Amino acid sequence: NIHTKDECKSIGNVCVLPNGQVELELTENQCIEKGECSVKCNGQGCTSSNDQNGVCIHPTFNQKQCKGFGAQWFEGVCWYPQIKSYSRCLSRNLKWETCESLTQDKCLACQMGQNNCPLVSNSILKCYIDRWRTCNNENECKTNGKCEETINVNRIQSGQRKIEQSMWVNK
């Protein structure tokens, strides 16, 4: 926790992501790469039905060890729900799990509730194959983003495709 102005200044640069989350210990280029598209792109991808980017776990802790470290034991997994970023998870020597890291076969196994679905992917993330996937870069986002359409008094208004850039905040 930060209690004084000097402690705050000693942190150095921070990265503020599009969702408002703050990440420390990133270079400016790493921060810019964290930009994300506000829509999904066309094409199959494995995604979380819980709308989670990923989860932070300890892969070897048992239930007793997990409770001792402030985490939650959930269906056989030692999970850190308060840690919501990849970099923060790794900085604590923990493991970051995502649906996007699964192969299509593993993702389908999760969607079908099969035993060969990785535990975290099934119990916490609830992974499934979606017809929309995360866009790979800003250009793809701008050219292939999903358009939302709404009907308003017999007129169709198409939603805008846009990229939400990360902001680099200096101390």
C-alpha positions as CSV (number, residue, x, y, z in Angstrom):
1,N,0.0,0.0,0.0
2,I,1.1,3.5,-0.7
3,H,0.8,6.1,2.1
4,T,2.9,9.1,1.1
5,K,3.6,11.2,-1.9
6,D,7.3,10.1,-1.9
7,E,6.2,6.4,-1.9
8,C,3.9,7.2,-4.9
9,K,6.7,9.0,-6.8
10,S,9.1,6.0,-6.1
11,I,6.9,3.7,-8.1
12,G,7.9,5.4,-11.4
13,N,5.8,4.9,-14.5
14,V,2.5,3.0,-14.4
15,C,0.3,1.7,-17.2
16,V,-3.4,2.5,-17.1
17,L,-5.3,0.0,-19.3
18,P,-8.5,0.7,-21.2
19,N,-10.6,-0.9,-18.4
20,G,-9.0,1.4,-15.8
21,Q,-6.8,-1.2,-14.3
22,V,-3.3,0.0,-13.3
23,E,-0.3,-2.2,-14.0
24,L,3.2,-1.5,-12.7
25,E,6.6,-2.6,-14.0
26,L,5.8,-2.3,-17.7
27,T,7.8,-0.5,-20.3
28,E,6.1,2.1,-22.5
29,N,6.0,-0.4,-25.4
30,Q,4.5,-3.2,-23.2
31,C,1.9,-0.7,-22.1
32,I,1.0,0.2,-25.6
33,E,0.7,-3.4,-26.6
34,K,-1.9,-3.9,-23.8
35,G,-4.3,-1.8,-25.9
36,E,-7.4,-3.8,-26.6
37,C,-10.2,-3.7,-29.1
38,S,-13.6,-2.7,-27.8
39,V,-15.2,-5.4,-30.0
40,K,-14.4,-8.9,-31.1
41,C,-13.2,-9.9,-34.6
42,N,-14.9,-12.4,-36.9
43,G,-13.5,-16.0,-36.5
44,Q,-13.7,-18.7,-34.0
45,G,-11.9,-18.3,-30.7
46,C,-12.0,-19.8,-27.2
47,T,-13.4,-17.4,-24.7
48,S,-14.7,-17.3,-21.1
49,S,-18.5,-17.3,-20.5
50,N,-17.6,-15.3,-17.3
51,D,-16.0,-12.5,-19.4
52,Q,-12.7,-12.9,-17.6
53,N,-9.4,-12.2,-19.4
54,G,-7.7,-14.8,-17.3
55,V,-7.3,-16.1,-13.7
56,C,-4.3,-16.2,-11.4
57,I,-3.8,-19.5,-9.6
58,H,-1.2,-21.3,-7.6
59,P,-0.8,-24.6,-9.5
60,T,0.5,-26.8,-6.6
61,F,-1.1,-25.5,-3.4
62,N,-3.5,-27.8,-1.6
63,Q,-6.6,-26.5,0.1
64,K,-4.9,-25.9,3.5
65,Q,-2.0,-24.0,1.9
66,C,-4.3,-21.9,-0.2
67,K,-6.4,-20.6,2.7
68,G,-3.2,-19.5,4.4
69,F,-2.2,-17.1,1.6
70,G,-5.5,-15.2,1.3
71,A,-6.6,-17.0,-1.8
72,Q,-9.8,-18.9,-2.4
73,W,-10.1,-22.7,-2.8
74,F,-12.6,-23.2,-5.6
75,E,-13.4,-26.7,-7.0
76,G,-9.9,-28.0,-6.5
77,V,-8.1,-24.8,-7.6
78,C,-6.1,-22.3,-5.4
79,W,-7.4,-19.1,-7.0
80,Y,-6.4,-15.4,-6.4
81,P,-9.6,-13.5,-7.6
82,Q,-8.2,-10.1,-6.5
83,I,-5.3,-10.5,-9.0
84,K,-6.8,-9.5,-12.3
85,S,-3.7,-8.9,-14.5
86,Y,-1.1,-11.1,-16.1
87,S,1.9,-9.0,-15.0
88,R,0.7,-8.8,-11.4
89,C,0.1,-12.6,-11.3
90,L,3.6,-13.4,-12.6
91,S,5.2,-10.9,-10.4
92,R,4.0,-13.0,-7.4
93,N,5.4,-16.2,-9.0
94,L,1.9,-17.5,-9.7
95,K,0.4,-18.9,-12.9
96,W,-1.9,-17.0,-15.3
97,E,-4.5,-19.1,-17.1
98,T,-6.7,-18.0,-20.1
99,C,-9.2,-19.6,-22.4
100,E,-7.3,-18.2,-25.4
101,S,-4.3,-20.4,-24.5
102,L,-6.4,-23.5,-25.1
103,T,-6.3,-25.5,-28.3
104,Q,-9.7,-25.6,-30.2
105,D,-10.0,-29.3,-29.1
106,K,-9.4,-28.5,-25.4
107,C,-11.8,-25.6,-25.6
108,L,-14.5,-27.8,-27.2
109,A,-13.9,-30.4,-24.4
110,C,-14.6,-27.6,-21.9
111,Q,-17.7,-26.5,-23.7
112,M,-19.0,-30.1,-23.8
113,G,-18.1,-30.7,-20.1
114,Q,-15.7,-33.5,-20.8
115,N,-13.1,-34.7,-18.3
116,N,-10.1,-33.7,-20.5
117,C,-10.9,-30.0,-20.0
118,P,-8.3,-28.4,-17.7
119,L,-9.8,-27.8,-14.3
120,V,-9.3,-24.0,-14.2
121,S,-10.8,-23.6,-17.7
122,N,-13.8,-25.6,-16.7
123,S,-14.5,-24.5,-13.1
124,I,-13.5,-20.8,-13.1
125,L,-13.2,-19.5,-16.6
126,K,-16.0,-21.7,-18.2
127,C,-14.3,-21.7,-21.6
128,Y,-16.3,-22.3,-24.8
129,I,-15.8,-21.8,-28.6
130,D,-17.3,-18.5,-29.7
131,R,-17.8,-17.3,-33.3
132,W,-16.0,-14.1,-32.3
133,R,-12.4,-14.0,-31.2
134,T,-10.1,-11.4,-29.7
135,C,-8.6,-9.2,-32.4
136,N,-4.9,-9.6,-32.9
137,N,-3.9,-6.0,-33.4
138,E,-5.2,-2.5,-33.9
139,N,-5.5,-2.7,-37.7
140,E,-7.4,-6.0,-37.5
141,C,-9.7,-4.4,-35.0
142,K,-10.4,-1.4,-37.2
143,T,-11.1,-3.5,-40.3
144,N,-12.7,-6.6,-39.0
145,G,-14.4,-5.6,-35.8
146,K,-17.9,-6.8,-35.0
147,C,-20.5,-4.1,-35.7
148,E,-23.4,-3.9,-33.2
149,E,-26.6,-2.9,-34.9
150,T,-29.6,-1.3,-33.1
151,I,-33.0,-0.5,-34.6
152,N,-34.2,3.0,-33.7
153,V,-37.6,4.2,-35.2
154,N,-37.3,2.1,-38.3
155,R,-33.7,3.2,-38.9
156,I,-30.6,1.0,-38.4
157,Q,-27.7,2.6,-36.8
158,S,-24.4,0.7,-37.1
159,G,-22.1,0.7,-34.1
160,Q,-18.6,2.0,-34.4
161,R,-15.5,-0.2,-34.6
162,K,-12.8,1.3,-32.5
163,I,-9.5,0.5,-30.6
164,E,-9.1,1.5,-27.0
165,Q,-5.5,2.4,-26.5
166,S,-3.7,2.0,-23.2
167,M,-2.5,5.3,-21.7
168,W,1.0,5.8,-20.5
169,V,1.0,7.7,-17.3
170,N,4.3,9.3,-16.1
171,K,5.0,9.9,-12.5
